């Protein structure tokens, strides 16, 4: 059978296709719409894959959120900047000996004595600075040095204060460098004087902020422990009565019972 080929008259001259005249109209329609069905099928396939990927991403994000929520609170407080201080009041038998022992223990922990004050026989006060990593051991050492009358431990969060000072310091440093550039380009005396005045003001603020940063860093790295020592009252020796003493105490007790039977 010989295949007869004709050109479709409905197509433009540059897009005329070869059409088999032996094909039925239904076959021609199917052949014509076949690329459209392929396109729709591919679109559905890509949509399904995208939905699965989105669902998988949502599940992964949900799992990550649950893992973060179930994490211990310690992780949230790890980045906080804390200033630790403690104060103790101890009653000791020998203040000089206890003071010397405490000073040696703090030095062994990497600390030092920042302040001493002496009130004579009434008491003595010591202020120690110890590294933050040895703070708990320093507290335990103080507690073992005598009879504890009072104890106060405090943690001050200075994170926001530290970040605020650091941010303003960095901004002022950038402004200072910019003013130096402008000062090098200034031509008139008036501009030079104005820039130098502003530069001196910015430099003064930078010096103040740097000093504040050093103080905060020192307080964070080195904790403060204040110890107040009080002399323990000497025990009164027991009274030893003689023969007449026992007679006197017995008579005192008898006369008291004549007037007061029960208080």
Secondary structure, DSSP 8 states (H G I E B T S, - for coil): ----EEE-TTS-GGG--EEETTS-HHHHHHHHHHHHHHHHHHHHHHHHHHHHHHHHHHHHHHHHHHHHHHS-THHHHTT--EEEEEEEEEEES-HHHHHHHHHHHHHHTT-EEEEEEE-TTSEEEEEEEEEGGGHHHHHHHHHTTSEEEEEEEEEEE-HHHHHHHHHHHHHHHHHHHHHHHHHHH--SHHHHHHHHHHHHHHHHHHHHHHHHHHHHHHHHHEEEEEEEEEE-----------HHHHHHHHHHHHHHHHH-S--
